[in-house]
Amino acid sequence: MSFKKSHSLICLALAALAPSAWAVTDIRIPAKICDVTAYGANGERQQIVLNTTPIQQAIDDCALAGGGTVLFPPGNYLTDPIFLKSNIRLKLEKGAILVASSIESSYRATPETKYAEAENGWLPFISVAGAENVAISGEGTIDGQGAVWWERWRSNVRANPAKRGSTDRPRLIYIRNSHNVLVEGVTITNSPSFHVVMRYSEDIDVTRTRIVSPPFAPHTDAIDPIDSRNIRITHNYIDNNDDHVAIKAEKADPRYPDGVTSNIYIAHNTIKGGRGISIGSESAGGVSNVLVEHNSFDGSMYGLRIKSPRGKAGKVTNITYRDTKMVNVGVPLVFSGYYKSAPENAEELARALAEGGFVVGDQLYPADSDPAQAFDAVKTPHFSNIRIINLVSTGKSKAAGYIVGVPEAPISAFSFENVKIEAERGLLIRNASVEARKFSLKARMGNQLILQKDGKLSQK
């Protein structure tokens, strides 16, 4: 296909991916106010007694009356998990802090709360399950008190290094089987694991929030859309340990032949520490129609990523990144069909490296002699129609990036337009065909381009 023709197709795809191309939340909450302090919740700073009962009673009463705003005046409100209902706005006024208890038994479901249990067997701190027309908003803070859980994880890993990747801890905000949900304005911090998760849900907005956790907090993804559609992630400030956004598609569904996760809009976000705006590692159900634009990165480990391994991968297509600025991003671009943790065993790692493999972060890439395997539509990583337009990356990057497909399904229809990257090392391409127009790459060491087996870049 000529570049002129492919460029026209890109323009058509971008038009289809305009933010107006899918629904936006339309939250309409009744006027009723249920102030949690009127139910007996106490926001004194030296809070010892849990506020769970009065807070949940305020939510339930508001829902029973047809909906309304559950209001938190300034104060510190310690509570076990709470459960939001349809037509409820949870509003945290400036100075209000909703503090998650760290009582482990409180995060195990009872028969009455089993419906809200997350996929890992824990109750989240705030559940939106089987609900619609729900908002979490205000200028206050939701604090997950994750330090206790992070140390629990470290203890488990010390005993068994194979548990390094485990997220066997509660989520902070979990939206499941729900639609028309808004998370706006609040600060969301110190989650035991992932901060905001949406699963089997549609028409969700996460906007103007601050999502922060310290760099030593393990597996604290900021926002994870999973098997969900019509998601908007805009105008947020994100500074965390793991993925800033992790778009996942865990299981194929015949109702969604183009992908169980689709129509994702990510824009105008300020990205600090963390591991990038990512797709994967699970993509077996298919991901399509993702537009990522007008985002700025400063000091993150990665920038733009697709990272799905054999066995958990599927079709990822129609992905557009445009108008992106990066400064001091460790590796600006990672698009890989390999996502495997480097071995803990030093001898095993040395053997893999001797065979021609290499490590990026904590992930091991095999040598380019890695043989092709049988293609499977819901197990083989196959990525196509990926566009990067108007990207500038400057500063102290270790490498420009990695575009590495698997030999049985090379990455196809990958294009750069008006892209400028400076880094210590160049761009590695393997099992991938890349077209580039107005592409500038400055590597301070070694080759600008490292073309391995079936890696191609054509400049126009």
Secondary structure, DSSP 8 states (H G I E B T S, - for coil): --HHHHHHHHHHHHHHTSGGGS--------S-EEEGGGGT----TT--S--HHHHHHHHHHHHHTT-EEEEE-SEEEEES-EEE-TTEEEEE-TTEEEEE---GGGGS--TTTGGG--TTS---SEEEES-EEEEEEES-EEE--THHHHHHHHHHHHH-GGGGG---S--SEEEES-EEEEEES-EEE--SS-SEEEES-EEEEEES-EEE--TTSTT--SEEEES-EEEEEES-EEE-SS-SEEEB--S--TT-TT-SEEEEEEES-EE-SSS-EEE-S--TT-EEEEEEES-EEES-SEEEEEE--TTS--EEEEEEEEEEEEES-SEEEEEES---B--SSHHHHHHHHHTT-EEETTEEE--TT-------TTTS-EEEEEEEEEEEEES--SEEEEEE-BTTB-EEEEEEEEEEEEESEEEEEESEEEEEEEEEEEESSS-SEEE-TTEEEEE-
